[in-house]
Amino acid sequence: MNEVKTPKKPMMFYYGIFLAVIILFNAIVMPLLSNMRVKEVDYGTFIRMTTELNIDKVEIQDNQIVFSDKNGNFYKTGLMDDPALTQRLYTAGAKFSTEIVQEMSPILSILLSWILPMALMVGLGQLVMKKFTDKAGGGNSMMFNMGKSNAKIYVKSSSGIKFSDVAGEDEAKENLTEVVDYLHNPDKYKAIGASMPKGILLVGPPGTGKTMLAKAVAGEANVPFFSISGSEFVEMFVGMGASKVRDLFKQAKEKAPCIVFIDEIDAIGKKRDNHIGGNDEREQTLNQLLTEMDGFEGNTGVIILAATNRPESLDPALTRPGRFDRRVPVELPDLKGREEILKVHAKKICVGPNVDFSAIARMASGASGAELANIVNEAALRAVRRGSRAAMQADFEESIEVVIAGYQKKNSLLTDKEKMIVAYHEIGHALVAAMQTNSAPVQKITIVPRTSGALGYTMQVDEGNHYLMSKEEIENKIATYTGGRAAEQLAVGSVSTGAANDIEQATRLARAMITRYGMSDEFGMVALETVTNQYLGGDASLACSAETQTEIDRQVVALIKKQYDKAMTILTENKQELDKLAQYLYEKETITGEEFMNILNS
């Protein structure tokens, strides 16, 4: 359950309390203290002390008489109808006065009315500030921490992560293992004249384990490890970011040899330009970082690790040799890497016997390390829902579908007509794929709706790793995408909105063939499109004239129409198998690739 935090009060709130306490103290407490020093006596005692000439000062008020004796004691008595009172006091030698009690001790009055309340409020303020700083995790107040680096310092990884806990990134681990070895045995490298790179930049898509690799370095290295995010350098106050950089490197030099890890360095390392209204504070922070990494003063023993998924946005001065000398790609894992990652995360849960991690890794093609960890966790959750004490093969396979397409929508009921259309649509994809060469085998076909909005899907799984695709393979893939719409057209004589995602995927592939892959007979090997943010989805922008764009659109339409016609021809020639398979899928709702091929071959 999340804790509900009380909002912080502004400083004017505490100043108001301070003034209110002083006013109430002077209005209530001081009169009470004054009254405690005055003894009340009867009028007869007052007359007797007057007769005995033991009156020093006297004040006649509206309802009482306040007086003092020769020893400095204070008294008060009630006011009576006594016409000879004034003459008697003159005879006794009394001195008439006003505010007799306050006049007697001005120093004590100031001490009690002002100094004591202020001392109390200072003590209260110290307690409040200590409470705030304890919550913030620091020993000083926020005001005194301005410009100080708030980097977390680890000597050993608090979570116990080692290189053995990171799988699927052997090349990156090799680079970082060399860094750890250099920090432990620098003489081995100095003997040959080699020097370790000052900066190592980890680049790759989100979820591939860049931060985890840095934590593994903290677990392996027995040297201080500073960890900070790039966004923590950017402050509202000008110059605070640069001050934090200076303070960070000052601490690092004092504890050298050490490692400094800056996560999401693109927050402060973006390219500098002359754009009006730019973030001058960010540029000052970047300039200070550049100076610290390669200034007149060397940073012997300080190695910088940084991570980003936008390397193309970094300033060239930051990525040049002498600053970030080495770039370590942390890419999506291949088949072997996915299998190793699954096994690492599977150690944290109870896994049943005969679980084939190789098959699961093939089904999870294109998944990142974070997604694979999520797949393992989803399998464990599904096993708990089933009442099982271990995750089985079916749990892992279902968890992949959950990550890809979402959970099953058990309460979503399709009409018989819609269900049959979806069955024809999915069988159309599978049948076109099966009748073509160089297509991935069909693993599973289902028409159970998912929370992602998909009414069904066809899963194809490659047998191994594929890093290249030929022109024929891409064309076959486009034909497979159009097979669902072609099956609808052939079976019911009309089309539906169910092919929206297929059309989008087919159009993207066809456009990439012409603009990026050089597979157009007319344009040849000419790049007509540029891709930015390759690790964040890859935003594409055309780099050609309007006339060329028109020709690109014409060729894309022609290419997709050609593959649609091919898919329609395949389905027409296998109309009997299409009907039989669609009816079987309609009844079963989910079939395996083996069942599909058995019916097709029968």
Secondary structure as the mmCIF struct_conf table of DSSP 4:
data_model
#
loop_
_struct_conf.conf_type_id
_struct_conf.id
_struct_conf.beg_label_comp_id
_struct_conf.beg_label_asym_id
_struct_conf.beg_label_seq_id
_struct_conf.end_label_comp_id
_struct_conf.end_label_asym_id
_struct_conf.end_label_seq_id
HELX_LH_PP_P HELX_LH_PP_P1 LYS A 5 PRO A 10
HELX_RH_AL_P HELX_RH_AL_P1 MET A 11 LEU A 24
HELX_RH_PI_P HELX_RH_PI_P1 PHE A 25 VAL A 29
HELX_RH_AL_P HELX_RH_AL_P2 MET A 30 MET A 36
TURN_TY1_P TURN_TY1_P1 ARG A 37 ARG A 37
STRN STRN1 VAL A 38 GLU A 40
HELX_RH_AL_P HELX_RH_AL_P3 TYR A 43 THR A 51
TURN_TY1_P TURN_TY1_P2 GLU A 52 LEU A 53
STRN STRN2 LYS A 57 ILE A 60
BEND BEND1 ASP A 62 ASN A 63
STRN STRN3 GLN A 64 SER A 68
TURN_TY1_P TURN_TY1_P3 LYS A 70 ASN A 71
BEND BEND2 GLY A 72 GLY A 72
STRN STRN4 PHE A 74 GLY A 78
TURN_TY1_P TURN_TY1_P4 PRO A 83 ALA A 84
HELX_RH_AL_P HELX_RH_AL_P4 LEU A 85 ALA A 92
TURN_TY1_P TURN_TY1_P5 GLY A 93 GLY A 93
STRN STRN5 LYS A 95 PHE A 96
BEND BEND3 THR A 98 GLU A 99
HELX_RH_AL_P HELX_RH_AL_P5 ILE A 100 MET A 104
HELX_RH_AL_P HELX_RH_AL_P6 PRO A 106 ILE A 110
HELX_RH_PI_P HELX_RH_PI_P2 LEU A 111 ILE A 115
HELX_RH_AL_P HELX_RH_AL_P7 LEU A 116 ALA A 136
TURN_TY1_P TURN_TY1_P6 GLY A 137 GLY A 137
BEND BEND4 GLY A 139 ASN A 140
TURN_TY1_P TURN_TY1_P7 MET A 142 GLY A 147
STRN STRN6 LYS A 152 TYR A 154
BEND BEND5 VAL A 155 LYS A 156
TURN_TY1_P TURN_TY1_P8 SER A 158 SER A 159
HELX_RH_3T_P HELX_RH_3T_P1 PHE A 163 ASP A 165
BEND BEND6 GLY A 168 GLY A 168
HELX_RH_AL_P HELX_RH_AL_P8 ASP A 170 HIS A 184
HELX_RH_AL_P HELX_RH_AL_P9 PRO A 186 LYS A 190
TURN_TY1_P TURN_TY1_P9 ALA A 191 GLY A 193
BEND BEND7 LYS A 198 LYS A 198
STRN STRN7 GLY A 199 VAL A 203
TURN_TY1_P TURN_TY1_P10 PRO A 206 GLY A 207
BEND BEND8 THR A 208 GLY A 209
HELX_RH_AL_P HELX_RH_AL_P10 LYS A 210 GLU A 220
BEND BEND9 VAL A 223 VAL A 223
STRN STRN8 PHE A 225 SER A 229
HELX_RH_3T_P HELX_RH_3T_P2 GLY A 230 PHE A 233
BEND BEND10 MET A 236 PHE A 237
TURN_TY1_P TURN_TY1_P11 VAL A 238 GLY A 239
HELX_RH_AL_P HELX_RH_AL_P11 MET A 240 GLU A 254
TURN_TY1_P TURN_TY1_P12 LYS A 255 LYS A 255
BEND BEND11 PRO A 257 PRO A 257
STRN STRN9 CYS A 258 ASP A 263
BEND BEND12 GLU A 264 GLU A 264
HELX_RH_3T_P HELX_RH_3T_P3 ILE A 265 ALA A 267
TURN_TY1_P TURN_TY1_P13 ILE A 268 ILE A 268
STRN STRN10 LYS A 270 LYS A 270
HELX_LH_PP_P HELX_LH_PP_P2 LYS A 271 ARG A 272
TURN_TY1_P TURN_TY1_P14 ILE A 276 GLY A 277
HELX_RH_AL_P HELX_RH_AL_P12 ASP A 280 MET A 293
BEND BEND13 ASP A 294 GLU A 297
TURN_TY1_P TURN_TY1_P15 THR A 300 GLY A 301
STRN STRN11 VAL A 302 THR A 308
BEND BEND14 ASN A 309 ASN A 309
HELX_RH_3T_P HELX_RH_3T_P4 PRO A 311 SER A 313
STRN STRN12 LEU A 314 LEU A 314
HELX_RH_AL_P HELX_RH_AL_P13 PRO A 316 THR A 319
BEND BEND15 ARG A 320 ARG A 320
TURN_TY1_P TURN_TY1_P16 PRO A 321 ARG A 323
STRN STRN13 PHE A 324 PRO A 329
HELX_RH_AL_P HELX_RH_AL_P14 LEU A 335 ALA A 346
TURN_TY1_P TURN_TY1_P17 LYS A 347 LYS A 348
BEND BEND16 ILE A 349 ILE A 349
STRN STRN14 VAL A 351 VAL A 351
TURN_TY1_P TURN_TY1_P18 PRO A 353 ASN A 354
HELX_RH_AL_P HELX_RH_AL_P15 PHE A 357 MET A 363
TURN_TY1_P TURN_TY1_P19 ALA A 364 GLY A 366
HELX_RH_AL_P HELX_RH_AL_P16 GLY A 369 ARG A 386
TURN_TY1_P TURN_TY1_P20 GLY A 387 GLY A 387
BEND BEND17 ARG A 389 ALA A 390
STRN STRN15 ALA A 391 ALA A 391
HELX_RH_AL_P HELX_RH_AL_P17 GLN A 393 ALA A 405
BEND BEND18 TYR A 407 TYR A 407
STRN STRN16 GLN A 408 GLN A 408
TURN_TY1_P TURN_TY1_P21 LYS A 410 ASN A 411
HELX_RH_AL_P HELX_RH_AL_P18 ASP A 416 ALA A 434
TURN_TY1_P TURN_TY1_P22 MET A 435 MET A 435
BEND BEND19 GLN A 436 ASN A 438
HELX_LH_PP_P HELX_LH_PP_P3 ALA A 440 PRO A 441
STRN STRN17 VAL A 442 THR A 446
STRN STRN18 ARG A 450 ARG A 450
TURN_TY1_P TURN_TY1_P23 THR A 451 SER A 452
BEND BEND20 GLY A 453 GLY A 453
BEND BEND21 LEU A 455 LEU A 455
STRN STRN19 TYR A 457 GLN A 460
BEND BEND22 GLU A 463 GLY A 464
HELX_RH_AL_P HELX_RH_AL_P19 LYS A 471 VAL A 492
BEND BEND23 GLY A 493 SER A 494
HELX_RH_3T_P HELX_RH_3T_P5 THR A 497 ALA A 499
HELX_RH_AL_P HELX_RH_AL_P20 ALA A 500 THR A 515
TURN_TY1_P TURN_TY1_P24 ARG A 516 ARG A 516
BEND BEND24 TYR A 517 TYR A 517
TURN_TY1_P TURN_TY1_P25 ASP A 521 PHE A 523
BEND BEND25 MET A 525 MET A 525
STRN STRN20 GLU A 529 THR A 532
TURN_TY1_P TURN_TY1_P26 GLN A 534 GLY A 537
STRN STRN21 ASP A 539 LEU A 542
BEND BEND26 CYS A 544 CYS A 544
HELX_RH_AL_P HELX_RH_AL_P21 ALA A 546 GLU A 573
TURN_TY1_P TURN_TY1_P27 ASN A 574 ASN A 574
HELX_RH_AL_P HELX_RH_AL_P22 LYS A 575 LYS A 588
BEND BEND27 GLU A 589 GLU A 589
STRN STRN22 THR A 590 THR A 592
HELX_RH_AL_P HELX_RH_AL_P23 GLY A 593 ASN A 601
#
